[in-house]
Amino acid sequence: MKYIMDCILAIMTILLLVGCQSSDDITNQSDCVPKCIESGKTPGDCIKQCETLQNISEDRHGESNKPTQIKESQDALGNDQTQQKCGDGVCDQIEKANNVCPKDCSGELPGTEQQNENQPNANQPGINPKEKDTSGNIQPGVDQSGVQYPSDKPDIETDYDFPDIQYTNDGLFAFSLGTDPADEEKNMDVASELDADWVRISGPTGLVWGHVEKEKGIYDWTQIDPYVSIPYSKGLKVLMTVLVVNEYYGVEYGYKPTDMEAYKKFIQAAAERYDGDGINDAPGSPVVSVWQIGNECDLNGCAGGLADYAEILKASFEAIKLANEDIKVAISGISGPPGLQDYSQLLDSMDSQYFDIFDIHWHSSQGGNYLTHPIHPNKDDDFTDYIAGTINLLKKHNFKISDIWITEMSTSDRSPTTQTEEIQAIDLVKRYVYSASKGIDAIFWGSLYDQPWKNSDTNYFATIGLIGPDGNQKMAYDSYRIMVENLKGTKSVKTVYEGDVNIYQIDTEKGYVWVVWADSSPQETDLSLNDLTGEITIINSITGEETQNNLSGSFLSLTLGEEPVYIFQ
């Protein structure tokens, strides 16, 4: 009886600790620690528990069943080293010695995983460089939350004096739509209703070489035509991403085509078809105003190396300009601030500036706000430094400070759990206004609709839309609508003051509009607003509530808080 009870106890212990599915697991402890860690325990605790399990197994079988030795014990390293958890960004001695937290020890934290290939809400593609693409299916790129700053790459200078006035003429308001093709028209309808200027077509709806040229020299545009003509017919300007992937030519994503001439002919034909000049145009002469070559080279977009991408970018730029020199080319977007180091090396490999638009991405999958993103336990990313670093990077390489766009911008209403609809709505407005005040020419919100990401409804990238999964319009939908209504046709943004109160004067199609908020607790503030006299209008950016105020003298007294307000005459 004692032997039977010992066996039952051993089996129950194993099931509780590592989730084994059969008695065979008792004699195979190689995945004990990883399974235990997945349950949320620390690596140190799991190693101790698994040593106990192996001792049980030794007692039962009369021999050790450990295929490998645990390399560092809890007692040897002490409590400080054993209380670290997987996903905290710290590769401690236990994790490194036992290879139990590969994401920590490879510089990747939760949030950097690759989306599955048919995922809706695809911000722009990225096929796993280890897998050969045979279908043209796309895996969308994601933000670089949690990537550690490598020490073996060049430092990026972040000191920069931003001009008080920044100018933009491209159209500030945009959406990035890498959605399922079936949702294309629905998304375009909403973007049009919100009076956006641009849409970014990426993922399976972007231009995939292998979708168009399946036989040498034969182009079939029937799949791509609607993805250009639908937004164009609704008055939306189009940025389209290009995936240099083709099964016929054996080209995998991120690698240089072996037949570069074939690729150049293809991309030139695409630019010609969608330049609206009446020569070899698609039906209705729809226009792609910007072609973006690849995405997030610092994550997975340059599997063949930076030099390979530089050649692809150069070939694309030259071919597109041969078709129509007025069409713009955007470089692959940077996933986050650490990527500036990779892009410094990328620009080093270029003999000239083969892009018109430099693209950066700014997500907040780990929390934070419009100014900071806590992607690493020991360092917050600073948005101002990010933009300054981008400008300095271009200057360092003697490139003109071209248009700088953000084609992926987001924050969530519920991920992490400290987020709310109100926080998302408020932060959205600040992200647009502050970005424009630092010279960003166009800002593409990351998604219109919430849609599952990696089969999860709660993952950050499943929660950044303006419309919820049940079709309800979030508070951020209204704040976006109110923002566009008041700031449409932005020509310039003047920074009047930044500090405990932020004040910006924006030249719009309806005249000057002041945008004002306080990041601290509500406070009574006397504002000096040049050129305003008499009756003025104040609109709450979140609720749309409108009030009138008669300005007497040179100051306006307001109680300001987190919610920005629009002020105009």
Disulfide bonds with the S-S distance in Angstrom:
Cys32-Cys50 1.82
Cys36-Cys46 2.11
Cys86-Cys101 1.75
Cys91-Cys105 1.98
Cys297-Cys302 1.33
